[in-house]
Amino acid sequence: MGMLDGKVAIITGAGGGLGREYALLLAKEGAKIVVNDYGGSPDGRGGGSPAAQKVVDEIRAAGGQAVANGADVGDVASGASLLDAALDAFGRVDILINNAGILRDKSFVKTDEEDWDAVVRVHLKGTYAVTKPVFAWMKDNGGGVIINTSSASGLIGNFGQSNYAAAKAGVWGLSNVLAIEGARFGIRVWTLAPTATTRLTENLLPPELAAKWRPHRLAPAVLYMVSDAAAHLTGKTLSVSGSKIQELRLVAGPGYWPGDETPTVQDIVDNYDKIFLPETAPIGFE
Ligand SMILES: NC(=O)c1ccc[n+]([C@@H]2O[C@H](COP(=O)([O-])OP(=O)(O)OC[C@H]3O[C@@H](n4cnc5c(N)ncnc54)[C@H](O)[C@@H]3O)[C@@H](O)[C@H]2O)c1
């Protein structure tokens, strides 16, 4: 018996990299999968490759059930086609993993409007476009689980990724709201910050880690997130790399206010330790 028997999952950008590994593992655990992939290059150009169908063929060869969907998630109408594909093929949807993504890394000054729009469109608008109809369906049909893919480097900031970080922090903000709005309908919402060697990162990760952090090592953590093993959890952000799983959180300093007075600049200088947090080790590659 599989952990996801009877469940239906939509996974965007599942024609390769991390999404393919999630699709293979969830299918192995009994879920029926809508494998979405537009099939373009890492920077989002092109499209139309049979990437999604290849993963569907792999799932079927292993005895699972899956259908391919080649929609571009960045467009509201075609993003909505993913719910239709799940309902047409399998009659329901229980799990959505928003995973599709592209990169156009350049320093901020060199990032032109096209690079900005393309990256924000796929990650942030794509998450909106696919999630909106799925969230509405889950709300009316007993709930579900949604994982939205952010990025540790996007949330913390990374040189040359202004468009990507803006989009990925936006995904995190959207997830937090969806977790609050979805709670009373049984919709659990996660933010995932993965790190693994894929075509997006093979030239970015340190070589000794790139060899080790294969994407299949992250898939069990994603299975945990969508399974009943995590039925009590929502609104959390999980960082998952090839060698560590850890929660990420926004933290607050202890806080300061001078009674009924309005604080002066000197008050703020004098109460630095009450306002700011002590420096801690940055999140990094280990
Ligand atoms: N690999 C990492 O270390 C890492 C780190 C942080 C975040 N992420 C995020 O994880 C996700 C998966 O990335 P990956 O590393 O597996 O890269 P990948 O390039 O192997 O996979 C991304 C997939 O998304 C598809 N895609 C792109 N634009 C699309 C669109 N408009 N519609 C439908 N599909 C589209 C691509 O064709 C590709 O197959 C991305 O959101 C990425 O930003 C990855």
The ligand as a Tripos MOL2 file, in Angstrom:
@<TRIPOS>MOLECULE
LIG
   44    48     1     0     0
SMALL
NO_CHARGES

@<TRIPOS>ATOM
      1 N1         17.9750   23.4280   -7.9380 N.am      1 LIG1
      2 C1         18.1070   24.2330   -6.8820 C.2       1 LIG1
      3 O1         19.1200   24.1950   -6.1290 O.2       1 LIG1
      4 C2         17.0220   25.1960   -6.5270 C.ar      1 LIG1
      5 C3         17.2510   26.1230   -5.4930 C.ar      1 LIG1
      6 C4         16.2440   26.9760   -5.1160 C.ar      1 LIG1
      7 C5         15.0260   26.9140   -5.7750 C.ar      1 LIG1
      8 N2         14.8350   26.0430   -6.8060 N.ar      1 LIG1
      9 C6         13.5440   26.0380   -7.4780 C.3       1 LIG1
     10 O2         13.1060   24.7010   -7.6710 O.3       1 LIG1
     11 C7         12.2640   24.6580   -8.8270 C.3       1 LIG1
     12 C8         12.7290   23.5270   -9.7410 C.3       1 LIG1
     13 O3         13.9750   23.8860  -10.3150 O.3       1 LIG1
     14 P1         15.0640   22.8410  -10.8350 P.3       1 LIG1
     15 O4         16.3180   23.1760  -10.1490 O.co2     1 LIG1
     16 O5         14.5380   21.4580  -10.7780 O.co2     1 LIG1
     17 O6         15.2450   23.3380  -12.3500 O.3       1 LIG1
     18 P2         14.8420   22.6720  -13.7550 P.3       1 LIG1
     19 O7         15.1780   23.6620  -14.8070 O.co2     1 LIG1
     20 O8         15.4600   21.3180  -13.8650 O.co2     1 LIG1
     21 O9         13.2760   22.4770  -13.6250 O.3       1 LIG1
     22 C9         12.3680   23.5270  -13.8140 C.3       1 LIG1
     23 C10        11.3220   23.0570  -14.8030 C.3       1 LIG1
     24 O10        10.3150   24.0700  -14.9500 O.3       1 LIG1
     25 C11         9.9170   24.0930  -16.2940 C.3       1 LIG1
     26 N3          9.3230   25.3850  -16.6270 N.ar      1 LIG1
     27 C12         9.9690   26.5780  -16.7340 C.ar      1 LIG1
     28 N4          9.1050   27.5440  -17.0670 N.ar      1 LIG1
     29 C13         7.8810   26.9560  -17.1620 C.ar      1 LIG1
     30 C14         6.5870   27.4420  -17.4640 C.ar      1 LIG1
     31 N5          6.3860   28.7370  -17.7600 N.pl3     1 LIG1
     32 N6          5.5510   26.5730  -17.4480 N.ar      1 LIG1
     33 C15         5.7510   25.2570  -17.1650 C.ar      1 LIG1
     34 N7          6.9710   24.7400  -16.8950 N.ar      1 LIG1
     35 C16         8.0190   25.5810  -16.8940 C.ar      1 LIG1
     36 C17        11.2060   23.8460  -17.0810 C.3       1 LIG1
     37 O11        10.9250   23.3920  -18.4020 O.3       1 LIG1
     38 C18        11.9140   22.8140  -16.2060 C.3       1 LIG1
     39 O12        11.6560   21.4750  -16.6080 O.3       1 LIG1
     40 C19        12.3210   26.0470   -9.4360 C.3       1 LIG1
     41 O13        11.2110   26.8020   -9.0050 O.3       1 LIG1
     42 C20        13.5890   26.6390   -8.8670 C.3       1 LIG1
     43 O14        13.5840   28.0500   -8.8440 O.3       1 LIG1
     44 C21        15.8060   25.1830   -7.2010 C.ar      1 LIG1
@<TRIPOS>BOND
     1     1     2 1
     2     2     3 2
     3     2     4 1
     4     4     5 ar
     5     4    44 ar
     6     5     6 ar
     7     6     7 ar
     8     7     8 ar
     9     8     9 1
    10     8    44 ar
    11     9    10 1
    12     9    42 1
    13    10    11 1
    14    11    12 1
    15    11    40 1
    16    12    13 1
    17    13    14 1
    18    14    15 2
    19    14    16 1
    20    14    17 1
    21    17    18 1
    22    18    19 2
    23    18    20 1
    24    18    21 1
    25    21    22 1
    26    22    23 1
    27    23    24 1
    28    23    38 1
    29    24    25 1
    30    25    26 1
    31    25    36 1
    32    26    27 ar
    33    26    35 ar
    34    27    28 ar
    35    28    29 ar
    36    29    30 ar
    37    29    35 ar
    38    30    31 1
    39    30    32 ar
    40    32    33 ar
    41    33    34 ar
    42    34    35 ar
    43    36    37 1
    44    36    38 1
    45    38    39 1
    46    40    41 1
    47    40    42 1
    48    42    43 1
@<TRIPOS>SUBSTRUCTURE
     1 LIG1         1 GROUP 0 **** ****
